[in-house]
Amino acid sequence: MVTDDHCDYLDEAGRCTIYAERHRNRECLTIEQMINMGTVPKFCLHVKDNRAYQERTDTRLYAFEIVDDQARNMYQAEIDLLKQALAAERKAAQEGKEHEH
């Protein structure tokens, strides 16, 4: 059930404190659900190039709003590091599959 309550897993800057485990937590919404609800920050990589989302006027953030460039840059740097780690995981998994055959 979705309510207007903020997420208990967001820190003061609005970052998910259980991001790596979010798929195991039944309370966590999928990115699709968050996009449909309009709760994804417009600078998030999931929606930053999505013109329809960027033009929405009904978006809202429950627990935070990043208001300055320094915070936004820190958030972007964390996302970039996460993307690098995920790419490395995928590469290792792919190499593992290739060695099985």
C-alpha positions in Angstrom: 0.0 0.0 0.0 1.4 3.4 -1.0 1.0 6.3 1.3 2.4 9.8 1.6 4.8 8.7 4.3 8.5 9.1 3.4 10.8 6.1 2.9 12.5 5.0 6.1 15.6 3.9 4.1 16.5 7.4 2.7 19.3 9.3 4.4 19.4 13.0 4.9 20.5 13.6 1.3 17.8 11.4 -0.1 20.1 8.4 -0.9 18.8 4.9 -0.4 20.7 3.3 2.5 19.8 -0.2 1.3 20.1 0.3 -2.5 22.0 -3.0 -3.1 19.5 -5.0 -1.1 16.3 -3.1 -2.2 15.1 -6.0 -4.4 14.9 -8.2 -1.3 12.9 -5.7 0.7 9.1 -6.1 0.1 8.6 -2.5 1.2 10.7 -1.0 -1.6 9.0 0.2 -4.7 10.3 -0.6 -8.2 11.7 2.2 -10.3 8.7 1.9 -12.5 6.3 2.3 -9.6 8.3 5.4 -8.4 8.2 6.9 -11.9 4.5 6.3 -12.2 4.0 8.0 -8.8 6.3 10.9 -9.7 8.6 10.4 -6.8 11.9 10.1 -8.7 14.1 13.2 -8.6 14.2 14.7 -12.1 18.1 14.5 -12.1 18.0 10.7 -11.4 19.6 8.7 -14.2 16.5 6.7 -14.6 14.5 9.7 -15.8 17.0 12.5 -16.6 16.7 11.8 -20.4 13.0 11.0 -20.2 11.3 14.1 -21.7 7.8 13.1 -20.6 8.9 12.7 -17.0 10.9 16.0 -17.1 7.9 17.8 -18.3 5.6 16.4 -15.6 4.3 19.0 -13.1 3.0 16.4 -10.6 6.3 15.0 -9.4 7.1 15.2 -5.7 9.7 13.9 -3.3 8.7 12.6 0.0 11.7 13.0 2.2 14.2 15.3 0.4 14.9 17.7 -2.3 18.4 18.3 -3.5 18.7 22.1 -3.8 22.3 22.8 -4.7 24.8 21.9 -7.3 27.3 20.4 -4.8 24.7 17.9 -3.4 23.6 17.1 -7.0 27.3 16.5 -8.0 27.9 14.3 -5.0 24.8 12.3 -5.9 25.9 12.0 -9.5 29.3 10.8 -8.4 27.8 8.1 -6.3 25.6 6.9 -9.1 28.6 6.8 -11.5 30.5 4.6 -9.0 27.5 2.4 -8.6 27.3 2.0 -12.4 31.0 1.1 -12.6 30.5 -1.5 -9.9 27.5 -3.0 -11.6 29.3 -3.1 -14.9 32.2 -4.9 -13.3 29.7 -7.4 -11.7 28.1 -8.1 -15.1 31.5 -8.5 -16.8 32.6 -11.0 -14.1 29.3 -12.9 -14.4 29.6 -13.0 -18.2 33.2 -14.2 -18.0 32.1 -16.9 -15.5 29.4 -18.1 -17.9 32.0 -18.2 -20.8 34.3 -20.4 -18.7 31.4 -22.8 -17.9 31.1 -23.7 -21.6 
